[in-house]
Every structure is written in C-alpha cells, then in structure tokens.
Amino acid sequence: MFNFGIETYRPQWLNGRSAIVAGHGRQLRALIGRPLTRAWLVWDVQDNEWFSDCPVLLDFTGEQVEINHRKFDDVSITWNTVDPHQPVRWPGFDLQWRSDMRRELHALEGQALQDVELLEWTGTDMAQGTVAVSFRFPHSQLTIANALDENELAFGPPESPYRRHSLHQNTRPGQGR
C-alpha cells in the first residue's frame, strides 16, 4: 500500500457517503464543539507550494483527523496516525509538513467546530457522487474535496452542485439537510 512518503500513514479508502458515515460518522460528530488547534499541509519546498497529493491534517485539541482523496471518488479518513514532526520522504521531492502557509487555515485556528458536513457532488459530470468533507466554523467553512486524484481546499459556503449532509449531534445518522 502506498503511504504517500509518510511512514506511519495507512490510508483506508472509502467510496460514498454511507460508507463514510458508517466508518467515521461517530468520530466526526465527536469533533463538534472542539476548537481547531492546528492544520497541517505537506509543502513542496522547491516549488514553494502546497503538495496536494498528501493528506490534510486537522488537529482538534489532540484529536487529529487525516483526510485524503485519490482517483475520482476515493476518500480516506484516518485518525491520529500521522506525526507532522516526522519527515515526508517522496523520491524526487523536497517535502515538509507546514502549518503556517495558508492564511485561510490559520484564521480558523482557535474557532470551535460547529458542524461537519459530507458534501455529495450532484453535477452531471464524472465526479457525480463523490464526497467532500466540510468543517463549518463560526466565521468560515473549510471543505476538503477531490480535485481529480488530489485534494482541494475551499473556504466559504459549498458550491451549489453539492448536496449537504450534516453530521451535527442533533441529526440522526443518514439524515441530510
């Protein structure tokens, strides 16, 4: 299994909202109310840009969720397996974990998570049915989506072709909004 140059990372690929809710709904719901402590991205030092193939790490006061996308519809959600203080070894690249390179992510730190939404793409293109994971905060929303075999970060309300499925504690599993 390919670990994206991260020694302890073992992605667990899932497809579809029901598989994500079954595998991670309870843990994602448990993040609600916790502040975002830190967000980590793998940074390409040579090109001075985000290396979007590697997982996005979000630390909520010691509970770290690790989200990654590949192919057209695979998403992996893992918990507390990656140490961002350890090196990323991907041949041909000079990569390192950084928590200070995206102003929008840094602005979310300290804000309590209000909701987690699974966003299901309803467009008529080949991405139909893919699932993005979205985190709603008091002053913004962070969505980690599939950008055709890599991650994409979006800030603010989700695009209209997404069907939003809240995981809020008061929402029964499988119930959308």
Secondary structure, DSSP 4 states (H G I P E B T S, - for coil): ---TT-TT----EE-SHHHHHHHHHHHHHHTTTPBP-EEEEEEETTTTEE-TTSPEEEEETTEEEEEEEETTTEEEEEES---TTS-B--TT--EEEESSS-HHHHHHTTPBP-EEEEEEE-SSSTTTT-EEEEEE-SS-EEEEEE-SSSEEEEESSPPTTEEEEE--TTSPTT---
